[in-house]
Amino acid sequence: MSGSSTSDQDRKRKRAMIVFQIVIYSWILGTFLVQLYLKSISDW
Protein backbone atom coordinates (compact mmCIF):
# COMPACT_ATOMS: atom_id res chain seq x y z
CA MET A 1 0.00 0.00 0.00
CA SER A 2 2.73 2.50 0.93
CA GLY A 3 4.48 1.78 -2.38
CA SER A 4 1.47 2.85 -4.42
CA SER A 5 1.08 6.06 -2.39
CA THR A 6 4.75 6.93 -2.85
CA SER A 7 4.46 6.27 -6.58
CA ASP A 8 1.48 8.63 -6.72
CA GLN A 9 3.49 11.28 -4.91
CA ASP A 10 6.42 10.74 -7.27
CA ARG A 11 4.11 11.10 -10.26
CA LYS A 12 2.64 14.33 -8.88
CA ARG A 13 6.13 15.61 -8.05
CA LYS A 14 7.41 14.85 -11.56
CA ARG A 15 4.39 16.56 -13.12
CA ALA A 16 4.89 19.59 -10.86
CA MET A 17 8.57 19.77 -11.85
CA ILE A 18 7.65 19.58 -15.56
CA VAL A 19 5.06 22.35 -15.20
CA PHE A 20 7.54 24.42 -13.17
CA GLN A 21 10.23 24.06 -15.86
CA ILE A 22 7.75 24.94 -18.62
CA VAL A 23 6.72 28.11 -16.74
CA ILE A 24 10.35 29.11 -16.09
CA TYR A 25 11.46 28.52 -19.69
CA SER A 26 8.42 30.27 -21.18
CA TRP A 27 9.02 33.26 -18.87
CA ILE A 28 12.70 33.44 -19.90
CA LEU A 29 11.78 33.12 -23.57
CA GLY A 30 9.08 35.77 -23.19
CA THR A 31 11.46 38.28 -21.59
CA PHE A 32 14.05 37.51 -24.27
CA LEU A 33 11.52 38.14 -27.06
CA VAL A 34 10.35 41.36 -25.38
CA GLN A 35 13.95 42.61 -25.16
CA LEU A 36 14.52 41.79 -28.83
CA TYR A 37 11.28 43.61 -29.71
CA LEU A 38 12.25 46.68 -27.68
CA LYS A 39 15.75 46.70 -29.21
CA SER A 40 14.30 46.46 -32.73
CA ILE A 41 12.00 49.41 -31.89
CA SER A 42 14.74 51.64 -30.42
CA ASP A 43 17.28 50.81 -33.18
CA TRP A 44 16.07 53.40 -35.67
HELIX and SHEET records of a PDB file:
HELIX    1   1 SER A    2  SER A   42  1                                  41    
END                                                                             
